[in-house]
Amino acid sequence: MDITGQAQSPDGLVRAVVDVGGMLTDLEIAPEALGLRADHLARVISSVTQEAAGRARAEVRSLYQPLIEEGLVGDLPVLLPGSLPKASATASPPPVDADEDEASFEETFSLRRTER
């Protein structure tokens, strides 16, 4: 089953479809929308796409909720906002090898710029 989210602008001039990860998979813009100011059209597209993504996330949540309640899965998939794994309180950063010569970000960036 492919989960998608769909939404359209109130005037129906813009319609968006996103996949389960929120990636835009289809965008329809009615010819009448091309008469809108570019910044307004951009905001409408962004808003409709975000609404579609919210609908896809809601569908995933509704499918997973019974599984979580039954104890079949522990949590929502990581790809959903707000469902990232919780860091362990005892987790510590990986050890750094003292013999390793690591350049700082600034040094690395500077080297890459001069190598062009």
C-alpha positions as CSV (number, residue, x, y, z in Angstrom):
1,M,0.0,0.0,0.0
2,D,1.4,3.4,-1.0
3,I,0.6,6.1,1.5
4,T,0.2,9.6,0.0
5,G,-1.1,12.9,1.2
6,Q,-3.1,15.2,-1.0
7,A,-4.3,18.7,-0.6
8,Q,-5.5,21.6,-2.7
9,S,-5.8,25.3,-2.2
10,P,-9.2,26.7,-1.2
11,D,-9.8,28.1,-4.7
12,G,-8.7,24.7,-6.2
13,L,-6.0,26.3,-8.4
14,V,-3.1,24.4,-6.8
15,R,-3.1,20.7,-5.9
16,A,-0.2,18.7,-4.4
17,V,0.5,15.0,-3.7
18,V,3.3,13.9,-1.5
19,D,4.7,10.5,-0.5
20,V,4.9,9.1,3.0
21,G,8.2,11.0,3.6
22,G,6.6,14.3,2.5
23,M,8.4,14.4,-0.9
24,L,6.4,16.1,-3.5
25,T,5.3,13.6,-6.2
26,D,2.7,15.5,-8.1
27,L,1.9,19.2,-8.4
28,E,-1.0,20.6,-10.5
29,I,-1.3,24.3,-11.1
30,A,-4.3,25.6,-12.9
31,P,-3.7,28.0,-15.8
32,E,-5.6,30.7,-13.8
33,A,-3.0,30.5,-11.0
34,L,-0.3,31.7,-13.4
35,G,-1.8,35.1,-13.2
36,L,-1.0,35.3,-9.5
37,R,2.1,37.2,-8.2
38,A,5.0,34.8,-8.1
39,D,5.5,35.2,-4.3
40,H,1.8,34.6,-3.6
41,L,1.8,31.5,-5.8
42,A,5.0,30.2,-4.1
43,R,3.3,30.6,-0.7
44,V,0.2,28.8,-1.9
45,I,2.3,25.9,-3.3
46,S,4.3,25.7,0.0
47,S,1.1,25.7,2.1
48,V,-0.7,23.1,0.0
49,T,2.4,20.8,0.0
50,Q,2.8,21.1,3.8
51,E,-0.9,20.3,4.3
52,A,-0.5,17.2,2.1
53,A,2.5,16.1,4.1
54,G,0.6,16.5,7.3
55,R,-2.2,14.3,5.9
56,A,0.3,11.6,4.9
57,R,1.8,11.7,8.4
58,A,-1.7,11.5,9.9
59,E,-2.5,8.4,7.9
60,V,0.7,6.7,9.0
61,R,-0.1,7.5,12.6
62,S,-3.6,6.1,12.3
63,L,-2.2,2.9,10.8
64,Y,0.5,2.5,13.5
65,Q,-1.6,3.5,16.5
66,P,-3.4,0.1,16.8
67,L,-0.1,-1.7,16.4
68,I,1.5,0.4,19.2
69,E,-1.5,-0.2,21.4
70,E,-1.2,-4.0,20.9
71,G,2.5,-3.9,21.6
72,L,3.4,-5.1,18.1
73,V,5.6,-2.1,17.4
74,G,7.3,0.2,19.9
75,D,6.9,3.5,18.2
76,L,6.1,5.4,15.1
77,P,8.5,5.2,12.2
78,V,11.6,7.4,12.5
79,L,10.7,9.4,9.4
80,L,7.8,11.1,11.1
81,P,8.5,14.3,12.9
82,G,8.4,13.9,16.6
83,S,9.2,10.2,16.5
84,L,13.0,10.2,16.5
85,P,14.6,7.7,18.8
86,K,15.3,9.0,22.3
87,A,19.0,9.3,23.1
88,S,20.2,7.2,26.0
89,A,21.1,9.1,29.1
90,T,24.3,7.1,29.4
91,A,25.3,7.5,25.7
92,S,28.6,9.3,25.2
93,P,30.3,10.5,22.1
94,P,32.6,8.0,20.4
95,P,36.2,8.3,21.5
96,V,38.6,10.3,19.5
97,D,41.9,8.7,18.5
98,A,44.6,11.0,19.9
99,D,47.0,9.9,17.1
100,E,44.6,11.0,14.4
101,D,45.4,14.3,12.9
102,E,42.0,16.0,12.4
103,A,41.8,19.3,10.7
104,S,39.3,21.8,12.1
105,F,36.3,22.8,10.0
106,E,38.0,26.2,9.2
107,E,41.2,24.5,8.1
108,T,39.3,22.0,5.9
109,F,37.1,24.6,4.4
110,S,40.2,26.8,3.7
111,L,42.0,23.9,2.1
112,R,39.1,23.1,-0.1
113,R,38.7,26.7,-1.3
114,T,42.4,27.0,-2.2
115,E,42.5,23.7,-4.1
116,R,40.0,25.0,-6.7
